Amino acid sequence: MAFDAGMLACVIAEVRAKSLGARIEKVFQPERDEIVLQMRSTEGGKRLLINAGSNTPRFGFTSEQKENPMTPPMFCMLLRKHLQGAKLTDVRQEGFERVVTLEFETRDEMGFDCRRYLIAEVMGKYSNLIFANEDKKILSALHTVDFSTSGLRQVLPGMIYELPPKQEKTDPLSVTEEAFDAMWQAGGADRPCDKWIAATFLGISSAVAREVAYRATGHTDTPLASCRREKLWGAFAGLTEMIRSSRFSPCMILREGKPVEYAFCELRHYGSDFEMRPYESAGLLLDDFFHTRDRENHIRQRAADVLRILTNADARIRKKLELQKGELADCEKGEEYKKYADLITANLYQLSRGMSRAELIDYEDYHEDGTFGTCVITLDSRLSPSANAQAYYKRYNKSKNAKVELTRQIALGESELHYIDTVFDALTHAESSADLTEIRDELYRSGYASRMKNYTVSKKQTTPTVAEFRTSGGFRVLCGKNNVQNEYITHKLAEKNDYWFHVKNLPGSHTVMLCGGVEPSEQDFTEAAEIAAHFSKGADGQNVEVDYTLVRHVKKPSGTKPGFVIYHTNWSCIVTPNAERIQQLRIK
């Protein structure tokens, strides 16, 4: 999966068609490696995203709204100074490289007309975003490159911008049939066709190279010697003509509903186990493909401290529980200690100080022949027989008390382990910095302050932002994404005759369907239950059991962890959550 030069050409064609002549209204930098230009033209408002990160570099329109930092970074402030109010006059691809240049008409500090350039290099781990003046002199760059980093090209303020060093590959848009034929003959007979295409021609990803091989031969791993040159050229020429004429067919490949690959053309070589989903807009395709991955990476980076705390706590509690359960098993010997003490007391007349063992008749061990078995008891030779009996009684009482306390401690440990599982689950549903802040505050109040270095709980309590949906019947459904939000919707927002949903015996979100005195339909109940199952640990499962009841039956015991409730009167249903259908129901 790669944002190749063909995909960049597809996006540029879309941007040119919809945003040439647009004015820049605002500039945002929601992430360290990401810039968003909010533009307005005759086509309406558009948001142009440029990501120069090493993990998910891309360029294109986006409809996704992200939180922005309270203090904008310096690069963002510079772009605002020069580009707010500027007019986008040109968007062009540099050759068939993964480099796009955005040209703007604006005014300088003195009020004179001038040009500014924003150059995005969408090249994997070498991605960068460079801002230059009309002479292509670099004013700033998202990632500066000096001599210690690269001896081939430096990217520093004050230097004249140069394109990245050229690769020793052929531009596929300029190759002729005769040149293609010569390359094919010199390509190596045993070399796979797709590997040869990707290594010979510029800007073609592995997925597109496999598609060319498949269209020419019916297979993706055909050796070059087995390819008919005419068919291979026909498939290759068809692809390049699509790029030249801007007749793109962006599509995404999914497996079991999860994105696998994307490209600017149809990828027919994936089998029947995969779904090929076409898109009219390249921006919408990239939004759908990167949304889940971006959110997961974002949460993973910003929640690293929380994950570390939870992981350590989970390992610590599990180890403690294992030891306690071992001690509890040893407590089962308590009855045996009492038996030894009773036998010693009953046979004091046979015993004397200095004995290290005694074999006594065990009246509980009755045999069918009318005889009794014997029991061998270890004695402390330093103690009298009665003192030995008292020692065994003491061990019996100690094990009896330990059994009660260990049982209580194990229950507390398992309860804490369940609570940690709920916080882990909440992290998977966190969608914003506010959600993470709520989770941190919750952990602080739950006694994890000593493990959160230099953290202070927020003094100002803000209203939690919960996920909101609307069922087919028009009923509002509220869903908490963490324990703070769970308690808010269950105990603050919901009325006693609203319906409450939660996945059975698994960590998950509290989900409330607000009824307003009206009885929902069966379809509404099903959709609310699917939402509860989706926001739980069983989100990827099938036939997930969900409990539901009236809110008045849901109680929070005093002194329990956040999000913990009990209920005794409920119904249950079996649903299979569908992420795409649930997303369509979401309104907030």
VEXPAVO-181375 format. One line per field, with one value per residue (C-alpha): residue number from 1; residue in one letter; y, z, x. Coordinates in steps of 0.2 Angstrom, whole numbers. Each point is the difference from the previous one (the first is absolute). Example, Ala and Ser with C-alpha at 12.3 -4.5 7.8 and 13.67 -1.06 7.14 Angstrom:
<atoms>
resi	c(1/2)
resn	c(a/s)
yy	c(-22/17)
zz	c(39/-3)
xx	c(62/6)
</atoms>
This chain:
<atoms>
resi	c(1/2/3/4/5/6/7/8/9/10/11/12/13/14/15/16/17/18/19/20/21/22/23/24/25/26/27/28/29/30/31/32/33/34/35/36/37/38/39/40/41/42/43/44/45/46/47/48/49/50/51/52/53/54/55/56/57/58/59/60/61/62/63/64/65/66/67/68/69/70/71/72/73/74/75/76/77/78/79/80/81/82/83/84/85/86/87/88/89/90/91/92/93/94/95/96/97/98/99/100/101/102/103/104/105/106/107/108/109/110/111/112/113/114/115/116/117/118/119/120/121/122/123/124/125/126/127/128/129/130/131/132/133/134/135/136/137/138/139/140/141/142/143/144/145/146/147/148/149/150/151/152/153/154/155/156/157/158/159/160/161/162/163/164/165/166/167/168/169/170/171/172/173/174/175/176/177/178/179/180/181/182/183/184/185/186/187/188/189/190/191/192/193/194/195/196/197/198/199/200/201/202/203/204/205/206/207/208/209/210/211/212/213/214/215/216/217/218/219/220/221/222/223/224/225/226/227/228/229/230/231/232/233/234/235/236/237/238/239/240/241/242/243/244/245/246/247/248/249/250/251/252/253/254/255/256/257/258/259/260/261/262/263/264/265/266/267/268/269/270/271/272/273/274/275/276/277/278/279/280/281/282/283/284/285/286/287/288/289/290/291/292/293/294/295/296/297/298/299/300/301/302/303/304/305/306/307/308/309/310/311/312/313/314/315/316/317/318/319/320/321/322/323/324/325/326/327/328/329/330/331/332/333/334/335/336/337/338/339/340/341/342/343/344/345/346/347/348/349/350/351/352/353/354/355/356/357/358/359/360/361/362/363/364/365/366/367/368/369/370/371/372/373/374/375/376/377/378/379/380/381/382/383/384/385/386/387/388/389/390/391/392/393/394/395/396/397/398/399/400/401/402/403/404/405/406/407/408/409/410/411/412/413/414/415/416/417/418/419/420/421/422/423/424/425/426/427/428/429/430/431/432/433/434/435/436/437/438/439/440/441/442/443/444/445/446/447/448/449/450/451/452/453/454/455/456/457/458/459/460/461/462/463/464/465/466/467/468/469/470/471/472/473/474/475/476/477/478/479/480/481/482/483/484/485/486/487/488/489/490/491/492/493/494/495/496/497/498/499/500/501/502/503/504/505/506/507/508/509/510/511/512/513/514/515/516/517/518/519/520/521/522/523/524/525/526/527/528/529/530/531/532/533/534/535/536/537/538/539/540/541/542/543/544/545/546/547/548/549/550/551/552/553/554/555/556/557/558/559/560/561/562/563/564/565/566/567/568/569/570/571/572/573/574/575/576/577/578/579/580/581/582/583/584/585/586/587/588)
resn	c(m/a/f/d/a/g/m/l/a/c/v/i/a/e/v/r/a/k/s/l/g/a/r/i/e/k/v/f/q/p/e/r/d/e/i/v/l/q/m/r/s/t/e/g/g/k/r/l/l/i/n/a/g/s/n/t/p/r/f/g/f/t/s/e/q/k/e/n/p/m/t/p/p/m/f/c/m/l/l/r/k/h/l/q/g/a/k/l/t/d/v/r/q/e/g/f/e/r/v/v/t/l/e/f/e/t/r/d/e/m/g/f/d/c/r/r/y/l/i/a/e/v/m/g/k/y/s/n/l/i/f/a/n/e/d/k/k/i/l/s/a/l/h/t/v/d/f/s/t/s/g/l/r/q/v/l/p/g/m/i/y/e/l/p/p/k/q/e/k/t/d/p/l/s/v/t/e/e/a/f/d/a/m/w/q/a/g/g/a/d/r/p/c/d/k/w/i/a/a/t/f/l/g/i/s/s/a/v/a/r/e/v/a/y/r/a/t/g/h/t/d/t/p/l/a/s/c/r/r/e/k/l/w/g/a/f/a/g/l/t/e/m/i/r/s/s/r/f/s/p/c/m/i/l/r/e/g/k/p/v/e/y/a/f/c/e/l/r/h/y/g/s/d/f/e/m/r/p/y/e/s/a/g/l/l/l/d/d/f/f/h/t/r/d/r/e/n/h/i/r/q/r/a/a/d/v/l/r/i/l/t/n/a/d/a/r/i/r/k/k/l/e/l/q/k/g/e/l/a/d/c/e/k/g/e/e/y/k/k/y/a/d/l/i/t/a/n/l/y/q/l/s/r/g/m/s/r/a/e/l/i/d/y/e/d/y/h/e/d/g/t/f/g/t/c/v/i/t/l/d/s/r/l/s/p/s/a/n/a/q/a/y/y/k/r/y/n/k/s/k/n/a/k/v/e/l/t/r/q/i/a/l/g/e/s/e/l/h/y/i/d/t/v/f/d/a/l/t/h/a/e/s/s/a/d/l/t/e/i/r/d/e/l/y/r/s/g/y/a/s/r/m/k/n/y/t/v/s/k/k/q/t/t/p/t/v/a/e/f/r/t/s/g/g/f/r/v/l/c/g/k/n/n/v/q/n/e/y/i/t/h/k/l/a/e/k/n/d/y/w/f/h/v/k/n/l/p/g/s/h/t/v/m/l/c/g/g/v/e/p/s/e/q/d/f/t/e/a/a/e/i/a/a/h/f/s/k/g/a/d/g/q/n/v/e/v/d/y/t/l/v/r/h/v/k/k/p/s/g/t/k/p/g/f/v/i/y/h/t/n/w/s/c/i/v/t/p/n/a/e/r/i/q/q/l/r/i/k)
yy	c(0/16/17/-1/13/-7/3/18/4/-6/11/15/-2/1/15/10/-4/7/12/10/18/-4/12/-6/4/-9/-11/-13/-12/-13/-12/3/-7/6/16/4/14/6/7/8/1/0/-19/4/-3/-13/-6/-5/-12/-2/-14/0/-14/-16/-11/7/13/6/15/3/7/-5/2/-6/13/-2/9/14/4/15/8/-2/-6/13/-8/2/18/4/-8/10/16/-3/-10/6/9/-7/-7/-17/2/-16/-18/-11/-16/1/-12/-17/2/0/18/13/19/12/17/15/18/11/17/2/10/16/-3/-5/-14/-16/-19/-13/-19/-14/-16/-17/-14/-16/-12/-12/3/14/10/18/17/15/18/11/17/6/-4/-18/6/-11/10/-15/-18/-13/-11/9/-11/6/-8/-11/-8/-1/3/0/14/13/8/15/18/12/-14/-1/-15/-15/-15/-17/-10/-9/-19/-10/-5/4/12/-11/15/3/-18/-5/-17/-3/5/-11/-15/3/1/-16/-10/5/-2/-18/-16/-7/17/2/12/11/1/6/13/7/1/7/13/16/3/-17/-9/-19/-2/9/-10/-16/7/3/-18/-7/9/-6/-18/-4/-3/12/-10/-5/0/13/-14/-7/17/5/16/7/-3/6/16/2/-1/12/12/0/4/15/6/1/11/11/3/1/-14/-7/-14/1/-16/-8/-18/-7/-17/-3/18/6/10/-9/10/15/7/12/-14/-16/-14/-16/-12/-2/-16/-3/1/19/14/13/17/14/18/16/10/-3/10/-10/-16/6/6/-17/-9/10/4/-15/-1/19/-1/-15/7/17/-9/-11/14/12/-14/-8/4/-7/-16/-2/2/-12/-13/0/0/-14/-11/5/-5/-16/-6/5/-10/-15/0/3/-15/-11/6/-4/-17/-3/6/-16/-9/9/-15/-12/11/-1/-19/-2/11/-10/-16/6/6/-16/-10/11/-15/-10/15/8/14/-4/-10/6/-10/-9/-14/2/-9/10/-3/9/-13/-15/-15/-13/-14/10/7/18/8/9/18/5/17/10/7/13/-10/16/2/-10/-10/13/14/-9/-1/19/3/-9/9/16/-5/-5/17/9/-9/3/19/0/-8/13/14/-7/-3/18/6/-11/7/18/-4/-8/16/11/-10/1/19/1/-10/13/14/-10/-1/18/4/-9/11/17/12/16/8/4/-19/-3/14/-8/-17/8/9/-16/-10/14/0/-19/0/-1/17/-7/-8/16/11/18/-2/12/-3/13/12/5/-14/1/-8/-17/-1/-17/-9/3/-10/0/-16/-3/4/17/-4/8/-13/6/-10/3/-2/-2/-2/18/2/-17/7/17/-7/-14/11/18/0/-15/-1/-14/-7/1/-16/-5/-12/-9/-15/-15/-5/11/17/13/16/5/3/9/2/16/-5/15/-11/-8/-19/-3/-13/-16/8/14/-13/-10/16/6/-18/0/17/-7/-15/10/11/-15/-14/-10/12/-12/-15/-8/-4/12/-1/17/3/14/7/15/13/0/-18/5/4/5/-7/12/1/-10/5/12/-8/-15/-4/-14/-5/-16/3/0/-8/-6/-1/-6/12/1/18/7/15/8/-1/7/15/4/2/11/19/6)
zz	c(0/-6/-5/-17/-14/-9/16/2/-19/4/16/-10/-14/13/9/-16/-5/16/8/-13/4/18/14/16/15/14/3/13/6/10/1/-1/-18/-6/-8/-5/-11/1/-17/-8/-18/-12/4/19/15/-1/12/-8/11/-2/10/0/14/-3/4/-10/-13/-11/-9/-4/5/17/9/17/14/12/16/-1/13/11/-6/-18/-5/-8/-17/1/5/-15/-12/8/-2/-19/-6/9/-14/-13/-17/-6/-18/-5/7/-10/1/-2/-15/6/17/17/1/-2/0/5/-7/9/-5/16/6/10/15/-10/-9/-17/-10/2/-2/13/-2/11/-6/7/-2/3/1/15/13/-10/-1/3/-2/-6/-1/-12/-8/-18/-3/7/15/15/14/11/0/10/1/-2/-8/3/-5/15/-6/-19/-11/-16/3/14/5/10/1/-12/-12/-18/-1/-10/-5/9/-9/-15/1/-14/-7/-16/0/-5/-8/-12/-5/-18/-6/-8/16/11/-12/3/18/0/-9/12/15/4/-5/18/8/6/-11/14/8/-17/-2/17/-1/-18/0/11/12/-2/17/2/0/-17/-7/5/-9/-16/0/4/-14/-12/6/11/15/11/1/-18/-5/-13/-13/1/-4/-18/-3/-10/15/13/-10/-3/19/4/-13/6/17/-6/-11/15/9/-15/-3/18/-1/17/8/19/10/16/4/16/9/13/0/3/-12/-8/-15/-11/-17/-14/-11/3/8/-8/5/18/2/5/18/-2/-4/-12/4/-13/4/-9/10/4/16/6/-3/9/15/1/-1/12/13/11/-2/4/15/7/-3/8/15/2/0/12/11/2/19/3/-9/10/16/-5/-6/15/12/-10/1/19/4/-9/8/17/-3/-6/17/10/-8/4/18/0/-7/15/12/-5/12/15/3/0/13/11/-2/6/15/5/-2/11/13/0/2/12/12/-14/-4/9/-3/-12/-13/-18/-7/6/-9/7/-3/-12/5/-16/-11/2/-10/-5/10/16/3/-1/-9/8/-3/2/8/0/17/6/12/10/5/12/-8/5/-7/-17/0/4/-14/-13/7/-3/-18/-3/7/-10/-16/3/2/-15/-10/4/-4/-15/-7/3/-8/-15/-3/1/-11/-13/1/-3/-14/-8/3/-9/-15/-1/-1/-13/-10/2/-8/-15/-2/4/-14/6/13/11/1/5/13/8/1/8/13/3/4/11/10/1/9/-14/3/7/-17/-10/1/2/-4/8/-2/-9/12/-13/-3/-18/-7/-8/-18/-4/-16/-6/-13/-7/-4/-15/11/5/18/7/6/11/2/13/-7/18/18/3/-15/5/17/-7/-13/12/16/-6/-18/0/7/10/-14/-14/-5/5/-10/4/-7/11/10/-10/3/-11/0/8/-14/4/-12/4/-2/7/5/-17/-2/-14/-13/-2/-13/12/14/-12/-6/18/5/-15/5/18/-8/-12/15/10/0/-11/-14/-13/6/-7/10/15/14/7/16/0/13/6/8/16/3/-2/17/4/17/12/-1/-16/-14/-14/-12/11/1/5/-7/3/-11/-18/-17/-12/-19/-13/-13/-12/-1/-17/1/-16/4/17/-7/-11/16/8/1/12)
xx	c(0/8/-5/9/2/-16/-10/8/-5/-18/-1/7/-12/-14/7/3/-18/-8/12/10/-3/-5/4/9/-11/9/16/0/14/-10/15/19/1/-16/-7/-18/-5/-18/-4/-16/-4/-15/-1/-2/11/13/14/16/11/19/7/19/2/10/-15/-14/6/-13/-8/-18/-17/-7/-16/7/0/14/4/14/13/-4/17/3/18/12/-2/-19/2/11/-12/-14/10/4/-15/-16/-10/12/-7/5/5/8/2/13/9/19/3/-7/8/-10/3/-14/2/-14/2/-9/-3/1/8/16/3/1/-17/8/-6/11/0/2/3/-5/9/-5/11/-10/14/-2/13/7/-16/1/-9/10/-6/9/-1/-1/18/-2/11/-5/-9/-3/-2/-10/16/17/14/18/17/-1/-16/3/15/-10/-13/-2/-17/4/-8/9/5/-7/-12/5/-10/5/14/-7/-2/8/-17/-10/-14/-15/-9/13/6/-4/-5/17/9/-11/4/18/-2/-10/12/14/-10/5/-10/-3/-4/-18/-10/-6/17/7/-13/2/19/1/-13/-2/-14/-9/-4/0/-19/-1/15/-10/-15/9/7/-17/-9/14/1/-14/12/11/16/2/19/5/4/-18/-7/-6/8/-15/-12/12/2/-19/-3/14/-5/-18/6/11/-14/-12/12/3/-18/-5/-13/3/-10/6/-5/4/2/-8/1/-14/-4/18/10/14/6/-4/4/-4/-7/-10/10/-8/14/-7/-10/-18/5/2/-12/4/-9/0/1/-5/12/18/-2/-14/10/15/-11/-8/16/10/-13/2/18/3/-11/9/17/-6/-7/16/11/-9/-6/18/0/-17/4/16/-9/-14/12/11/-16/-7/16/2/-18/1/16/-7/-16/10/9/-16/-8/15/-2/-18/3/12/-14/-10/12/-8/-12/15/9/-16/-1/18/-3/-16/10/14/-12/-9/16/10/2/10/12/15/11/15/-10/2/-15/-15/-11/-17/-17/-10/-18/-7/9/-12/3/-13/9/-4/17/6/15/14/6/19/2/17/4/12/11/4/-19/-11/-14/-13/11/1/-19/-2/13/-11/-16/9/4/-18/-6/12/-4/-19/3/11/-12/-13/12/7/-17/-4/17/-2/-17/7/14/-12/-11/15/5/-17/1/17/-8/-14/13/10/-17/-3/17/-5/-15/8/-2/7/12/-15/-4/18/0/-16/9/15/-11/-9/16/6/-16/1/17/12/8/16/3/-4/15/-3/-18/-13/-19/-10/-8/-14/-11/-7/-15/5/-3/-9/-3/-18/-10/-17/-9/-11/-16/8/5/16/13/14/16/14/18/7/-5/-2/-12/-9/-4/-6/-12/-7/-2/-1/-8/-11/-18/-6/-11/14/8/18/11/16/9/-1/15/12/8/-10/-9/-16/-13/-17/-14/-10/-19/-9/-15/-2/3/14/-2/9/11/5/4/11/10/3/6/12/7/3/8/11/6/6/14/-12/0/8/-10/-16/-16/5/-12/-6/-10/-13/-11/-9/12/-9/6/19/8/18/5/8/19/3/11/-6/-12/-4/-19/-11/-17/-11/-16/5/-3/13/3/12/7/15/7/3/12/-5/-19/4/10/-15/-11/13/-4/13)
</atoms>
